[in-house]
Amino acid sequence: MNKQELITQVSQHSGLTKADAERALDATIHAIQATLKSGDDVRLVGFGTFTTAQRQKSEGRNPRTGEKITIAATRLPKFRAGKQLKDAVAK
């Protein structure tokens, strides 16, 4: 499912127009991104939790030259599914 298909599904199930559903989806995504960027978690009971994790710097190799390079530390988004979502997918 891509974004447009999701917007169509939200529109059909909520009674919103496609334009309103798209604005709602965009606002939801923006709110999740802003919250994660500030360092907080987003918990949607029954669906799951969005968090961030710190990846430490590491050493790697340039595949062309074989030269050692340092890979910078970074913060990554993570998602852990909630029980209701896990149960819905398992059935």
C-alpha positions in Angstrom: 0.0 0.0 0.0 1.3 3.4 -0.9 0.4 6.8 0.5 -2.4 7.5 -2.0 -4.0 4.1 -1.4 -3.8 4.7 2.4 -5.5 8.1 1.9 -8.3 6.4 -0.1 -8.8 3.8 2.7 -8.9 6.5 5.4 -11.4 8.5 3.3 -13.7 5.6 2.8 -13.6 4.4 6.4 -13.9 7.9 8.0 -16.3 9.7 5.7 -13.7 12.4 5.1 -13.0 13.7 1.6 -9.7 12.6 0.1 -8.3 16.1 0.5 -9.2 16.1 4.3 -7.9 12.6 4.7 -4.6 13.6 3.1 -4.3 16.6 5.3 -5.0 14.5 8.4 -2.4 11.9 7.4 0.2 14.6 6.6 -0.5 16.2 10.0 -0.1 12.9 11.8 3.2 12.1 10.1 4.5 15.6 10.8 3.5 15.3 14.5 5.2 11.9 14.9 8.4 13.3 13.2 8.5 16.4 15.3 8.0 14.4 18.5 10.7 11.9 17.7 13.0 14.8 16.7 12.5 16.3 20.1 13.6 13.0 21.7 10.2 11.9 23.0 8.3 8.7 22.2 4.9 8.4 20.5 2.7 5.7 22.0 -0.5 4.7 20.3 -2.1 2.1 22.6 -3.0 -1.0 20.7 -1.1 0.0 17.6 2.5 0.5 18.7 5.3 2.8 19.9 7.6 5.0 17.8 10.9 5.6 19.5 14.5 6.6 18.6 17.7 4.7 19.2 21.3 5.9 19.2 23.7 4.1 16.9 27.3 4.4 18.0 30.0 5.4 15.6 31.7 2.5 14.0 34.4 1.6 11.5 33.7 0.3 8.1 35.5 -0.2 4.8 35.2 1.7 1.5 34.1 -1.1 -0.9 36.0 0.3 -3.8 39.4 0.9 -2.1 39.2 -1.2 1.0 40.3 1.8 3.0 39.0 2.1 6.6 36.4 4.8 7.2 34.6 6.0 10.3 30.8 5.8 10.2 29.4 8.7 12.3 27.0 8.1 15.2 23.4 8.8 14.4 19.9 8.6 15.8 17.4 6.3 14.1 13.6 5.9 14.3 12.3 2.6 15.6 8.8 1.1 15.8 7.6 -1.6 18.1 4.1 -3.1 17.3 1.5 -3.2 20.0 -0.4 -6.3 21.1 -3.6 -5.6 19.2 -1.6 -5.0 15.9 0.4 -8.2 16.5 -2.8 -10.2 17.1 -4.5 -8.7 14.0 -1.6 -9.6 11.8 -1.2 -13.1 13.2 -4.8 -14.1 12.4 
